[in-house]
Amino acid sequence: MPTLPTHLRIATRESRLALAQTHLVAETLRSRNPGLKVEIVGMTTRGDTVLDRPLSQVGGKGLFIKELEVALVEERAEIAVHSMKDVPMEIDAAFALTTFGTREDPRDAFVSAHFESLDALPAGSVVGTSSLRRECQLRSAFPKLQFKPLRGNVNTRLAKLDAGDYDAIILAAAGLRRLGFEARIRTYLPPALAIPAIGQGILAIEHLAGRDDIAALLRPFRDPATKHAARAERAFGLVAEGSCEVPVGALAHVAAGQLSLEAFIGLPDGTRVVRDAVRGDVAQDEALGRTLGEKLLAMGGREILAALQRANA
């Protein structure tokens, strides 16, 4: 077994949520490794500074991790902490990616100052969301509502809601819970209504490939069910071209050695959605993800992707 490091620098975004997640990782590592010195290296990514346009228009998920990866390459940090849903489906071979801890609640959350649920919103109500995935599924179910872009960190989005800019907003439940805002959640959106983003609620740790000492340090914190869920969902995303530009979602459940995976591909306006599920042995996590991806493409997903390519050309 390689000698474990005694000093660890963690690269992170400087949003309150990113810092909260990073401190959680740091404290967990310290608790299991007495004497380990942990230093947090905060930085701003392009995804944090470009707030006037949807992510789908400015480069997608990679905007939140590029600067952190540069810090790893330049040896200014040994690991970087990400929300798994912000990590592109493919990462450079120079890096290794692992899950950390048990998955937080993966569902989306409905937040509003005056209404209890999406069903309670009057026609024409304005709902804020930063996600084509959410917009696609919710437009399909609630065609009489207006969906408008919502960018910024969690605190900024809540402030915009409280200022009356929106009648309701949709956020990841995991972020609200990790920041202590669980009381703001009026209701959780069931996967039957809104399948979450790939990897939503999962913390991901990235480090340079070949760092066996870092891999050994992190290995005890890898929850098996979370690991298998992430592998299945991301394998689906690779086949389905999952990104901020394509409305897709996937959610895996692991129990009694079995993995069930449900997913969808759709158009942003919700006029066309294909959705299905698979189930199998947990050891076949990535194979199940690829199988479901190919299944949805054959059900009409290829035509949806082609339509999106034409629209974005």
Backbone as numpy.savetxt, mean C-alpha at the origin, in Angstrom:
# Nx Ny Nz CAx CAy CAz Cx Cy Cz
26.13 -18.27 10.91 25.28 -17.07 10.91 26.16 -15.82 10.91
25.86 -14.84 10.09 26.68 -13.62 10.03 26.59 -12.83 11.33
27.61 -12.04 11.60 27.61 -11.16 12.77 26.59 -10.05 12.57
25.70 -9.89 13.54 24.67 -8.87 13.41 25.26 -7.48 13.63
24.72 -6.47 12.94 25.22 -5.11 13.11 24.91 -4.58 14.50
25.73 -3.67 14.98 25.49 -3.02 16.28 24.98 -1.59 16.11
25.06 -1.07 14.89 24.58 0.28 14.58 23.77 0.20 13.30
22.55 0.69 13.34 21.65 0.60 12.19 21.05 1.96 11.90
21.21 2.43 10.66 20.59 3.68 10.23 19.39 3.35 9.34
18.26 3.97 9.66 17.01 3.69 8.95 16.59 4.92 8.15
16.51 4.77 6.83 16.02 5.85 5.97 14.50 5.83 5.93
13.90 7.01 6.01 12.44 7.09 6.01 12.00 8.44 5.46
10.78 8.47 4.93 10.15 9.74 4.63 9.86 10.46 5.95
9.62 11.77 5.88 9.44 12.55 7.09 7.98 12.89 7.39
7.04 12.24 6.70 5.65 12.44 7.07 5.41 11.83 8.45
4.36 12.27 9.13 4.09 11.75 10.47 3.84 10.25 10.44
3.15 9.77 9.41 2.88 8.34 9.33 4.16 7.56 9.09
4.98 8.03 8.14 6.23 7.32 7.85 7.12 7.27 9.09
7.20 8.38 9.81 8.03 8.41 11.02 7.45 7.51 12.11
6.13 7.48 12.24 5.51 6.60 13.24 5.83 5.14 12.93
5.75 4.78 11.66 6.04 3.41 11.26 7.51 3.08 11.48
8.37 4.04 11.19 9.80 3.82 11.36 10.17 3.69 12.83
9.57 4.51 13.69 9.83 4.39 15.12 9.34 3.04 15.65
8.23 2.55 15.11 7.74 1.23 15.49 8.77 0.16 15.15
9.33 0.23 13.94 10.37 -0.72 13.53 11.59 -0.58 14.43
12.02 0.66 14.68 13.21 0.89 15.49 13.06 0.33 16.90
11.93 0.60 17.53 11.72 0.12 18.89 11.63 -1.39 18.94
11.02 -2.00 17.94 10.91 -3.46 17.90 12.29 -4.09 17.74
13.12 -3.51 16.87 14.47 -4.04 16.69 15.30 -3.88 17.96
15.18 -2.73 18.61 15.93 -2.51 19.85 15.51 -3.51 20.94
14.21 -3.78 21.01 13.71 -4.65 22.08 14.24 -6.07 21.96
14.50 -6.49 20.74 14.98 -7.86 20.51 16.50 -7.93 20.38
17.15 -6.78 20.30 18.60 -6.74 20.12 19.20 -5.73 21.08
19.33 -6.09 22.37 19.88 -5.16 23.36 21.26 -4.66 22.94
21.43 -3.35 23.05 22.71 -2.76 22.67 22.75 -2.25 21.24
21.74 -2.61 20.45 21.69 -2.12 19.06 21.41 -0.62 19.06
22.26 0.14 18.42 22.06 1.58 18.28 21.33 1.84 16.97
20.19 2.49 17.05 19.38 2.76 15.86 19.28 4.27 15.64
19.57 4.68 14.43 19.50 6.10 14.05 18.51 6.24 12.91
17.63 7.23 13.01 16.62 7.46 11.97 17.08 8.61 11.08
17.11 8.34 9.79 17.56 9.32 8.80 16.34 9.75 7.98
15.78 10.91 8.30 14.60 11.40 7.60 14.95 12.12 6.33
14.09 11.97 5.32 14.31 12.67 4.06 12.98 12.88 3.34
12.99 13.81 2.41 11.81 14.14 1.62 11.92 13.51 0.24
10.87 12.82 -0.18 10.85 12.22 -1.52 10.05 13.10 -2.47
10.20 12.83 -3.75 9.46 13.62 -4.73 7.95 13.43 -4.55
7.54 12.26 -4.11 6.13 12.03 -3.87 5.56 12.91 -2.77
6.44 13.39 -1.88 6.00 14.27 -0.80 5.89 15.73 -1.23
6.55 16.08 -2.34 6.60 17.48 -2.75 5.68 17.81 -3.91
5.36 16.81 -4.74 4.45 17.05 -5.87 3.04 16.71 -5.41
2.29 17.72 -5.00 0.99 17.51 -4.39 -0.17 18.09 -5.19
0.15 18.69 -6.34 -0.92 19.35 -7.11 -1.51 18.46 -8.20
-0.98 17.24 -8.32 -1.48 16.31 -9.33 -1.59 14.91 -8.75
-2.53 14.08 -9.27 -2.62 12.69 -8.81 -1.31 11.95 -9.11
-1.01 10.96 -8.27 0.21 10.17 -8.47 0.26 9.53 -9.84
-0.90 9.16 -10.36 -0.94 8.49 -11.67 -0.41 9.39 -12.78
-0.36 10.71 -12.52 0.09 11.65 -13.55 1.55 12.08 -13.39
2.19 11.68 -12.28 3.53 12.21 -12.01 4.58 11.13 -11.74
4.25 9.87 -12.03 5.30 8.86 -11.91 4.98 7.68 -11.02
3.86 7.73 -10.29 3.42 6.56 -9.56 4.20 6.26 -8.29
4.13 4.98 -7.88 4.62 4.55 -6.59 6.10 4.84 -6.36
6.92 4.75 -7.40 8.35 4.93 -7.23 8.76 6.28 -6.67
7.85 7.26 -6.75 8.15 8.60 -6.24 8.40 8.60 -4.73
7.88 7.59 -4.04 8.01 7.57 -2.59 9.23 6.80 -2.09
9.97 6.13 -2.97 11.07 5.31 -2.47 12.42 5.62 -3.10
12.46 6.36 -4.21 13.71 6.53 -4.94 14.81 7.14 -4.07
14.50 8.24 -3.39 15.52 8.90 -2.57 16.02 7.98 -1.45
15.14 7.16 -0.93 15.55 6.23 0.13 16.48 5.17 -0.42
16.23 4.71 -1.64 17.12 3.74 -2.26 18.50 4.35 -2.52
18.52 5.61 -2.92 19.81 6.28 -3.13 20.60 6.32 -1.82
19.92 6.56 -0.71 20.59 6.59 0.59 21.20 5.22 0.91
20.53 4.15 0.51 21.09 2.81 0.74 22.34 2.60 -0.11
22.26 2.99 -1.38 23.40 2.81 -2.29 24.60 3.64 -1.83
24.34 4.84 -1.35 25.42 5.73 -0.91 25.86 5.45 0.52
25.31 4.39 1.11 25.69 3.94 2.45 25.44 5.01 3.52
24.36 5.77 3.32 23.91 6.71 4.35 22.88 6.06 5.27
22.45 4.85 4.90 21.51 4.09 5.71 21.65 2.61 5.34
21.29 1.76 6.29 21.35 0.31 6.04 20.01 -0.26 5.60
18.91 0.32 6.10 17.59 -0.15 5.70 16.69 1.05 5.46
15.61 0.82 4.72 14.58 1.84 4.50 13.23 1.22 4.84
12.37 2.00 5.48 11.04 1.53 5.85 10.01 2.12 4.89
9.17 1.25 4.33 8.13 1.69 3.40 6.78 1.11 3.82
5.70 1.77 3.40 4.41 1.11 3.33 4.46 0.23 2.08
4.17 -1.06 2.22 4.31 -1.96 1.09 3.49 -1.50 -0.11
2.35 -0.87 0.13 1.51 -0.44 -0.98 2.17 0.65 -1.83
3.21 1.31 -1.28 3.91 2.35 -2.02 5.09 1.82 -2.83
5.39 0.53 -2.70 6.56 -0.05 -3.36 6.15 -0.59 -4.73
6.83 -0.18 -5.81 6.51 -0.71 -7.14 6.58 -2.23 -7.17
5.84 -2.84 -8.09 5.80 -4.29 -8.18 7.17 -4.89 -8.49
8.00 -4.15 -9.19 9.34 -4.62 -9.49 10.34 -3.65 -8.86
11.33 -4.19 -8.17 12.41 -3.35 -7.64 13.72 -3.81 -8.26
14.69 -2.91 -8.28 15.99 -3.21 -8.86 16.64 -4.38 -8.13
17.37 -5.22 -8.88 18.02 -6.39 -8.30 19.07 -6.03 -7.27
19.48 -4.76 -7.22 20.46 -4.32 -6.22 19.87 -4.30 -4.82
18.53 -4.42 -4.72 17.87 -4.31 -3.42 17.12 -5.59 -3.07
16.95 -5.80 -1.77 16.13 -6.89 -1.25 14.98 -6.28 -0.47
13.83 -6.95 -0.50 12.62 -6.43 0.15 12.05 -7.53 1.04
11.70 -7.18 2.27 11.11 -8.15 3.18 9.98 -7.50 3.96
9.03 -8.31 4.39 7.94 -7.81 5.23 8.42 -7.70 6.66
7.74 -6.88 7.46 8.13 -6.67 8.86 6.89 -6.67 9.73
6.79 -7.63 10.62 5.70 -7.66 11.58 4.39 -8.17 11.00
3.38 -8.16 11.86 2.05 -8.60 11.48 1.33 -7.48 10.73
0.56 -7.85 9.75 -0.17 -6.88 8.94 -1.19 -6.13 9.79
-1.23 -4.81 9.62 -2.29 -3.99 10.22 -3.55 -4.17 9.37
-4.68 -3.70 9.86 -5.95 -3.84 9.14 -5.79 -3.32 7.71
-6.02 -4.17 6.68 -5.77 -3.75 5.31 -6.91 -2.97 4.66
-8.03 -2.85 5.32 -9.20 -2.26 4.67 -9.09 -0.74 4.50
-9.91 -0.21 3.60 -10.08 1.23 3.48 -11.08 1.70 4.54
-10.99 2.98 4.90 -11.85 3.52 5.94 -12.61 4.73 5.43
-13.86 4.84 5.82 -14.72 5.98 5.50 -14.63 6.97 6.65
-14.26 8.22 6.33 -14.11 9.27 7.34 -14.97 10.46 6.94
-15.80 10.92 7.86 -16.66 12.07 7.57 -17.05 12.74 8.88
-17.27 14.03 8.81 -17.69 14.78 10.00 -19.19 14.67 10.25
-19.96 14.35 9.21 -21.42 14.43 9.33 -22.17 13.17 8.90
-21.51 12.25 8.23 -22.22 11.09 7.69 -21.57 9.80 8.18
-22.41 8.78 8.38 -21.94 7.53 8.96 -21.34 6.57 7.95
-21.72 6.71 6.68 -21.26 5.75 5.69 -21.46 6.32 4.29
-20.91 5.64 3.30 -21.13 6.03 1.91 -22.60 5.98 1.56
-23.32 5.01 2.09 -24.75 4.88 1.80 -25.53 6.09 2.30
-25.03 6.74 3.35 -25.75 7.87 3.94 -25.50 9.18 3.22
-24.54 9.23 2.30 -24.22 10.47 1.60 -25.31 10.82 0.59
-25.79 12.07 0.59 -26.77 12.49 -0.42 -26.13 12.52 -1.81
-26.95 12.41 -2.82 -26.46 12.50 -4.20 -25.71 13.82 -4.39
-24.59 13.77 -5.10 -23.79 14.95 -5.34 -22.75 15.24 -4.29
-22.72 14.47 -3.21 -21.71 14.67 -2.17 -20.32 14.47 -2.75
-19.35 15.23 -2.19 -17.98 15.18 -2.68 -17.14 14.27 -1.78
-16.55 13.25 -2.39 -15.72 12.29 -1.67 -14.29 12.43 -2.16
-13.36 12.61 -1.24 -11.96 12.76 -1.60 -11.21 11.44 -1.52
-10.42 11.17 -2.54 -9.58 9.98 -2.54 -8.35 10.22 -3.41
-7.24 9.63 -3.01 -6.00 9.79 -3.78 -5.78 8.64 -4.74
-6.72 7.73 -4.83 -6.48 6.44 -5.47 -7.45 6.15 -6.61
-6.90 5.83 -7.80 -7.74 5.35 -8.90 -8.43 4.04 -8.53
-7.75 3.23 -7.73 -8.33 1.96 -7.29 -9.62 2.18 -6.53
-9.58 3.09 -5.54 -10.78 3.37 -4.77 -11.85 4.01 -5.65
-11.43 4.97 -6.46 -12.38 5.68 -7.31 -13.11 4.71 -8.24
-12.38 3.80 -8.85 -12.97 2.82 -9.76 -14.07 2.02 -9.07
-13.74 1.44 -7.93 -14.70 0.56 -7.26 -15.88 1.33 -6.69
-15.63 2.52 -6.15 -16.71 3.27 -5.51 -17.59 3.99 -6.53
-17.02 4.41 -7.65 -17.87 4.99 -8.71 -18.85 3.95 -9.22
-18.39 2.73 -9.33 -19.25 1.65 -9.80 -20.41 1.41 -8.85
-20.14 1.50 -7.53 -21.18 1.23 -6.53 -22.02 2.45 -6.19
-21.43 3.66 -6.34 -22.13 4.89 -5.95 -22.03 5.92 -7.07
-22.72 5.70 -8.18 -22.59 6.59 -9.34 -23.10 8.00 -9.10
-23.88 8.24 -8.06 -24.44 9.57 -7.82 -23.53 10.46 -6.96
-22.40 9.92 -6.52 -21.46 10.70 -5.73 -20.39 11.31 -6.62
-19.77 12.40 -6.16 -18.65 13.02 -6.87 -17.35 12.60 -6.19
-16.39 12.18 -6.98 -15.09 11.79 -6.43 -14.03 12.75 -6.93
-13.32 13.38 -5.99 -12.33 14.38 -6.35 -10.97 14.02 -5.73
-9.86 14.42 -6.40 -8.52 14.07 -5.91 -8.24 14.64 -4.53
-7.45 13.92 -3.76 -7.07 14.33 -2.42 -5.63 13.89 -2.18
-4.70 14.83 -2.12 -3.29 14.51 -1.88 -2.85 15.10 -0.55
-1.63 14.74 -0.15 -1.08 15.21 1.10 -1.00 14.09 2.12
-0.32 14.34 3.24 -0.23 13.32 4.27 -1.57 13.18 5.00
-1.65 12.23 5.91 -2.92 11.94 6.58 -3.46 13.17 7.30
-2.60 13.88 8.02 -3.05 15.06 8.75 -3.59 16.13 7.81
-2.93 16.32 6.67 -3.38 17.31 5.70 -4.73 16.92 5.14
-4.91 15.66 4.85 -6.19 15.21 4.29 -7.32 15.37 5.30
-7.05 15.05 6.56 -8.08 15.24 7.59 -8.40 16.72 7.76
-7.40 17.58 7.66 -7.63 19.02 7.78 -8.51 19.54 6.65
-8.29 19.01 5.44 -9.12 19.42 4.30 -10.57 18.97 4.50
-10.75 17.79 5.06 -12.11 17.33 5.37 -12.74 18.25 6.41
-12.01 18.54 7.47 -12.56 19.38 8.55 -12.84 20.80 8.09
-12.12 21.25 7.06 -12.35 22.60 6.53 -13.58 22.66 5.62
-14.17 21.51 5.33 -15.37 21.48 4.51 -15.11 21.32 3.03
-13.87 21.01 2.65 -13.56 20.83 1.23 -14.20 19.56 0.67
-14.49 18.61 1.54 -15.08 17.34 1.13 -16.17 16.96 2.13
-17.15 16.19 1.66 -18.18 15.66 2.56 -17.67 14.41 3.27
-16.75 13.72 2.62 -16.16 12.52 3.21 -14.85 12.24 2.48
-13.98 11.48 3.12 -12.74 11.06 2.47 -12.53 9.58 2.75
-11.77 8.94 1.89 -11.44 7.53 2.05 -9.94 7.41 2.26
-9.54 6.78 3.35 -8.13 6.61 3.70 -7.87 5.15 4.07
-6.61 4.76 4.05 -6.25 3.43 4.52 -6.43 3.36 6.03
-7.14 2.35 6.49 -7.36 2.21 7.92 -6.05 2.06 8.67
-5.08 1.39 8.06 -3.81 1.13 8.72 -3.12 2.42 9.13
-3.09 3.40 8.24 -2.45 4.67 8.54 -3.14 5.41 9.66
-4.47 5.41 9.64 -5.22 6.09 10.71 -4.96 5.42 12.05
-4.93 4.11 12.07 -4.72 3.38 13.33 -3.30 3.61 13.85
-2.32 3.59 12.97 -0.93 3.76 13.42 -0.67 5.18 13.93
-1.47 6.15 13.47 -1.30 7.53 13.93 -2.21 7.87 15.12
-2.99 6.91 15.58 -3.88 7.17 16.70 -5.17 7.85 16.33
-5.55 7.78 15.05 -6.78 8.43 14.58 -7.92 7.42 14.36
-7.87 6.30 15.03 -8.90 5.29 14.81 -10.30 5.82 15.10
-10.41 6.75 16.03 -11.72 7.31 16.38 -12.34 8.09 15.23
-11.52 8.51 14.25 -12.05 9.26 13.11 -12.74 8.33 12.11
-12.54 7.05 12.22 -13.12 6.10 11.27 -14.60 5.91 11.58
-15.46 6.26 10.61 -16.90 6.04 10.78 -17.26 4.58 10.47
-16.65 4.05 9.43 -16.89 2.65 9.08 -15.75 2.14 8.22
-15.55 0.83 8.26 -14.55 0.19 7.42 -15.24 -0.33 6.16
-14.59 -0.14 5.01 -15.17 -0.61 3.77 -14.85 -2.10 3.59
-15.86 -2.94 3.47 -15.59 -4.37 3.31 -14.94 -4.65 1.96
-14.10 -5.67 1.87 -13.49 -6.02 0.58 -14.51 -6.28 -0.52
-15.72 -6.70 -0.14 -16.76 -6.91 -1.15 -17.10 -5.61 -1.87
-16.88 -4.48 -1.20 -17.12 -3.17 -1.81 -15.83 -2.57 -2.37
-14.75 -2.67 -1.62 -13.49 -2.05 -2.02 -12.32 -2.97 -1.67
-11.80 -3.68 -2.65 -10.61 -4.49 -2.42 -9.44 -3.53 -2.19
-8.65 -3.75 -1.14 -7.56 -2.83 -0.82 -6.44 -2.84 -1.84
-5.52 -1.89 -1.68 -4.32 -1.84 -2.51 -3.44 -3.05 -2.20
-2.67 -3.45 -3.17 -1.71 -4.53 -2.99 -0.74 -4.16 -1.87
-0.66 -5.01 -0.85 0.25 -4.77 0.27 -0.24 -3.78 1.30
-1.48 -3.32 1.21 -1.96 -2.30 2.15 -1.93 -2.84 3.58
-1.39 -2.04 4.50 -1.30 -2.44 5.90 -0.03 -3.18 6.25
0.83 -3.45 5.25 2.07 -4.21 5.48 3.26 -3.25 5.50
4.13 -3.40 6.50 5.38 -2.66 6.53 6.44 -3.44 5.76
7.18 -2.75 4.90 8.23 -3.37 4.10 9.58 -2.76 4.47
10.58 -3.61 4.57 11.94 -3.16 4.82 12.78 -3.46 3.58
13.48 -2.46 3.08 14.34 -2.61 1.92 15.79 -2.43 2.35
16.67 -3.26 1.80 18.10 -3.12 2.07 18.87 -3.59 0.85
20.16 -3.37 0.84 20.97 -3.80 -0.29 21.00 -5.32 -0.35
20.86 -5.87 -1.55 20.98 -7.30 -1.74 22.39 -7.74 -1.34
22.50 -8.92 -0.77 23.81 -9.42 -0.36 24.18 -9.05 1.06
23.38 -8.24 1.72 23.66 -7.90 3.12 23.06 -9.00 4.02
23.79 -10.10 4.14 23.30 -11.23 4.93 23.14 -10.86 6.40
23.95 -9.93 6.88 23.83 -9.52 8.27 22.51 -8.79 8.53
22.11 -7.95 7.57 20.83 -7.24 7.71 19.67 -8.22 7.59
19.76 -9.13 6.64 18.70 -10.14 6.47 18.54 -10.96 7.74
19.65 -11.32 8.38 19.59 -12.10 9.61 18.97 -11.30 10.75
19.27 -10.01 10.80 18.70 -9.15 11.83 17.18 -9.05 11.70
16.70 -9.02 10.46 15.27 -8.81 10.21 14.45 -10.09 10.24
15.10 -11.23 10.04 14.38 -12.49 9.86 13.40 -12.81 10.99
13.72 -12.58 12.26 12.78 -12.94 13.33 11.50 -12.12 13.33
11.47 -11.03 12.60 10.31 -10.14 12.62 9.39 -10.35 11.42
9.65 -11.41 10.66 8.87 -11.67 9.46 7.70 -12.60 9.80
6.50 -12.04 9.91 5.31 -12.83 10.20 4.97 -13.70 8.99
4.87 -15.03 9.16 4.66 -15.91 8.00 3.41 -15.59 7.19
2.28 -15.33 7.87 1.05 -15.04 7.14 1.17 -13.77 6.32
1.80 -12.75 6.91 2.00 -11.48 6.19 2.92 -11.69 5.00
3.98 -12.45 5.19 4.92 -12.74 4.10 4.21 -13.40 2.93
3.41 -14.43 3.20 2.72 -15.14 2.12 1.70 -14.25 1.43
0.99 -13.43 2.21 0.00 -12.52 1.62 0.68 -11.53 0.69
1.79 -10.95 1.13 2.51 -9.99 0.29 3.01 -10.64 -0.99
3.55 -11.84 -0.89 4.06 -12.53 -2.07 2.95 -12.80 -3.07
1.80 -13.24 -2.60 0.68 -13.53 -3.50 0.15 -12.26 -4.16
-0.06 -11.22 -3.37 -0.62 -9.97 -3.91 0.33 -9.32 -4.91
1.63 -9.32 -4.59 2.59 -8.68 -5.49 2.80 -9.52 -6.77
2.69 -10.82 -6.67 2.77 -11.67 -7.87 1.59 -11.37 -8.79
0.41 -11.18 -8.20 -0.74 -10.76 -9.00 -0.47 -9.41 -9.66
0.07 -8.47 -8.89 0.33 -7.14 -9.42 1.29 -7.13 -10.58
2.29 -8.00 -10.56 3.24 -8.09 -11.67 2.54 -8.50 -12.95
1.61 -9.44 -12.85 0.88 -9.89 -14.04 -0.12 -8.84 -14.50
-0.79 -8.22 -13.53 -1.86 -7.27 -13.85 -1.35 -5.85 -14.08
-0.02 -5.67 -14.09 0.57 -4.35 -14.28 0.09 -3.38 -13.22
0.10 -3.84 -11.97 -0.39 -3.02 -10.87 0.49 -1.80 -10.63
-0.10 -0.62 -10.70 0.61 0.63 -10.46 -0.43 1.69 -10.17
0.04 2.92 -9.94 -0.91 4.02 -9.71 -1.70 4.36 -10.97
-1.20 3.91 -12.14 -1.86 4.24 -13.40 -2.99 3.25 -13.74
-2.97 2.09 -13.10 -3.95 1.04 -13.40 -4.75 0.74 -12.13
-6.08 0.90 -12.17 -6.88 0.56 -11.00 -6.91 -0.95 -10.77
-6.11 -1.41 -9.82 -6.11 -2.82 -9.43 -6.07 -2.90 -7.91
-6.51 -4.01 -7.39 -6.41 -4.26 -5.96 -6.36 -5.76 -5.74
-5.80 -6.16 -4.61 -5.72 -7.58 -4.28 -5.64 -7.72 -2.77
-6.26 -8.77 -2.25 -6.22 -9.03 -0.82 -6.15 -10.53 -0.59
-5.12 -10.95 0.15 -4.92 -12.35 0.48 -5.24 -12.60 1.95
-5.83 -13.76 2.22 -6.09 -14.23 3.59 -5.39 -15.57 3.76
-4.72 -15.75 4.88 -4.01 -16.99 5.16 -4.57 -17.61 6.43
-4.96 -18.89 6.34 -5.48 -19.61 7.50 -5.36 -21.11 7.27
-4.92 -21.82 8.30 -4.86 -23.28 8.26 -4.12 -23.81 7.04
-3.03 -23.15 6.68 -2.22 -23.62 5.58 -2.77 -23.32 4.20
-3.87 -22.59 4.16 -4.48 -22.23 2.88 -4.41 -20.72 2.67
-4.31 -20.33 1.42 -4.29 -18.91 1.05 -5.41 -18.64 0.05
-6.26 -17.68 0.39 -7.30 -17.23 -0.54 -6.94 -15.83 -1.00
-7.13 -15.57 -2.29 -6.75 -14.28 -2.88 -7.87 -13.79 -3.76
-8.33 -12.57 -3.51 -9.32 -11.94 -4.38 -8.71 -10.67 -4.96
-9.10 -10.34 -6.19 -8.48 -9.20 -6.86 -9.40 -8.66 -7.94
-9.07 -7.46 -8.45 -9.83 -6.86 -9.53 -8.93 -6.01 -10.41
-9.41 -5.77 -11.63 -8.83 -4.80 -12.56 -10.00 -4.00 -13.10
-9.86 -2.67 -13.23 -10.99 -1.90 -13.72 -10.58 -0.61 -14.40
-11.56 0.06 -14.96 -11.39 1.40 -15.53 -11.64 2.43 -14.43
-10.95 3.58 -14.47 -11.09 4.57 -13.40 -12.52 5.04 -13.16
-13.33 5.10 -14.21 -14.70 5.58 -14.04 -15.66 4.50 -13.55
-15.14 3.29 -13.34 -15.97 2.22 -12.79 -16.92 1.57 -13.77
-16.84 1.93 -15.05 -17.77 1.38 -16.03 -17.46 -0.06 -16.41
-16.22 -0.49 -16.13 -15.88 -1.87 -16.41 -14.92 -2.38 -15.35
-15.29 -3.47 -14.71 -14.49 -4.08 -13.65 -14.54 -5.59 -13.82
-13.37 -6.25 -13.76 -13.33 -7.71 -13.71 -12.76 -8.11 -12.37
-13.36 -9.13 -11.78 -13.02 -9.50 -10.40 -13.19 -11.00 -10.22
-12.28 -11.62 -9.48 -12.40 -13.05 -9.20 -11.49 -13.40 -8.02
-11.44 -14.69 -7.68 -10.65 -15.14 -6.55 -10.10 -16.54 -6.82
-9.03 -16.88 -6.10 -8.47 -18.23 -6.15 -8.14 -18.66 -4.73
-7.92 -19.97 -4.56 -7.57 -20.51 -3.25 -6.65 -21.70 -3.45
-5.69 -21.85 -2.55 -4.78 -22.97 -2.66 -3.84 -23.05 -1.49
-2.88 -23.96 -1.57 -1.89 -24.14 -0.51 -1.04 -22.89 -0.36
-0.76 -22.52 0.88 -0.02 -21.29 1.14 1.38 -21.32 0.52
1.94 -22.50 0.37 3.28 -22.62 -0.22 3.29 -22.19 -1.69
2.12 -22.11 -2.30 2.00 -21.71 -3.70 1.60 -20.25 -3.82
2.00 -19.42 -2.86 1.54 -18.04 -2.80 1.75 -17.28 -4.11
2.96 -17.26 -4.63 3.23 -16.50 -5.86 2.54 -17.13 -7.07
2.49 -18.45 -7.12 1.80 -19.13 -8.22 0.32 -18.78 -8.22
-0.28 -18.71 -7.05 -1.70 -18.33 -6.96 -1.91 -16.90 -7.45
-0.99 -16.01 -7.10 -1.09 -14.63 -7.57 -1.00 -14.54 -9.08
-0.06 -15.27 -9.66 0.08 -15.25 -11.13 -1.14 -15.87 -11.80
-1.65 -16.94 -11.22 -2.83 -17.60 -11.78 -4.02 -16.65 -11.82
-4.25 -15.94 -10.72 -5.38 -15.02 -10.67 -5.16 -13.85 -11.63
-3.93 -13.39 -11.75 -3.65 -12.32 -12.70 -3.99 -12.73 -14.13
-3.54 -13.90 -14.52 -3.83 -14.38 -15.87 -5.33 -14.60 -16.06
-5.98 -15.05 -15.02 -7.43 -15.29 -15.10 -8.18 -13.98 -15.36
-7.80 -12.92 -14.63 -8.50 -11.64 -14.81 -8.18 -11.02 -16.16
-6.95 -11.20 -16.64 -6.63 -10.70 -17.98 -7.50 -11.38 -19.02
-7.69 -12.69 -18.87 -8.51 -13.43 -19.82 -9.99 -13.07 -19.72
-10.42 -12.59 -18.56 -11.83 -12.22 -18.35 -12.16 -10.84 -18.90
-11.18 -10.14 -19.42 -11.42 -8.80 -19.94 -10.40 -7.79 -19.48
-9.47 -8.23 -18.61 -8.46 -7.32 -18.12 -7.54 -6.78 -19.21
-7.24 -7.62 -20.21 -6.36 -7.15 -21.30 -7.01 -5.99 -22.04
-8.30 -6.08 -22.27 -9.01 -5.00 -22.96 -9.03 -3.73 -22.11
-9.17 -3.90 -20.79 -9.13 -2.74 -19.89 -7.77 -2.07 -19.94
-6.70 -2.86 -19.87 -5.34 -2.30 -19.92 -5.09 -1.61 -21.26
-5.58 -2.20 -22.34 -5.41 -1.59 -23.66 -6.13 -0.25 -23.73
-7.33 -0.19 -23.15 -8.09 1.06 -23.15 -7.36 2.13 -22.34
-6.76 1.74 -21.22 -6.00 2.69 -20.40 -4.77 3.20 -21.14
-4.10 2.31 -21.87 -2.93 2.72 -22.65 -3.32 3.72 -23.72
-4.44 3.47 -24.39 -4.89 4.42 -25.42 -5.24 5.77 -24.80
-5.88 5.74 -23.63 -6.29 6.99 -22.99 -5.08 7.79 -22.51
-4.00 7.09 -22.15 -2.83 7.79 -21.62 -1.78 8.10 -22.68
-2.04 7.68 -23.90 -1.05 7.88 -24.98 -0.98 9.36 -25.36
